[in-house]
Amino acid sequence: FVKSSYTTSIVTLYNSKSPYSVSPSVKILSLNLTKLSEAKSFVSKIYYFFKRISSIANYFKNKDDIIIVLSSDVLNATVVISKLLYNLNNKIILSCRSNPLLARRAIERKCIYFFYKFGDRVVVQSNYIKNYLSKTINSKKLVLINNPSTIYYDDNPYILNENKDIDFLSVGRIHHAKNHIDIVKALDILSKKIGYNTSLYIVGRDDGAKKKIDQFLSEKKMLKRNIVFTGERRDLEKIYLNSKILIHYSKYEGQSNVIIESQSYGIPAIVSNYPAADEVILNNHNGFIVESNDPIELASKMEILIKNNKLQERLSKRSFEYSRKFHISKIFIQWENLILSVI
């Protein structure tokens, strides 16, 4: 947006430092709200909710900005409520960035997604989510735009970099929804069969699920030495370039940035069959889609791919070619067309 001469701001609820490199032309502002502890009373939470509504409204009042909400479903609803209660003039583009059927209970979904119908547009990342939301939102308001990748190479870096040290790579916060524990179990099954010399790198912060993995590994010394937890890393390109196979075994996703990024590096992927996985991975074409919550099947596909360099190369080439679909130059055109449609 900045490169196309749009005046662009990022507005956050809380004061925080971004680990990402952001153009100095982008204004980064904070509403300076305080995160509310889960231990707070129901009355405190209601008070905080309305304070958030008023803070959003006070910031955007008397402005004609187009608001694009790129955060949680609750924040989407909150911004809409701010507009309705304070009669804001802003156009609002909401986004559904997770699987609404799995991320929330039914009653929560009904309350939250009721407000989506008041947005000017709702951006979704898969036909699966689009079909679900079309039951409650006018389909003319729903726009499918994939997540973008900023990575671009003329030649497949996977093929160019033959000496790779990382056999399997998993990228994402260590959370129960990302299901790293089954990846570790699959590696255990694989190692018992082919030997304990296969490496797994898990990149991402601990979001509450590492303790369970540590407990599983506590009596598996040979397996443990081949698993590396790197924490959050800023040198992801270096890690991608040094990795043979991506494992992404989430229980649900909106659309996985990790899979899209890895394809830009030509990395073949093995993913769980979460809803809409087949809109990013074409099974047996640029990767494998396996049954979720089945470490045995996952281990089987890991074995097939790690043993077959020719297959790795074939899937790599197809992944690299497929990644062009998600390049930011193409995705931005879709966003710009969306902006023009609401002005």
Beta strands, then each sheet from edge to edge (+ up, - down):
strand 1: 9-12
strand 2: 27-30
strand 3: 66-68
strand 4: 91-95
strand 5: 121-124
strand 6: 142-144
strand 7: 166-171
strand 8: 200-203
strand 9: 227-231
strand 10: 243-248
strand 11: 269-272
strand 12: 287-290
sheet 1: 1+ 2+
sheet 2: 3+ 4+ 5+ 6+
sheet 3: 9+ 8+ 7+ 10+ 11+ 12+
end
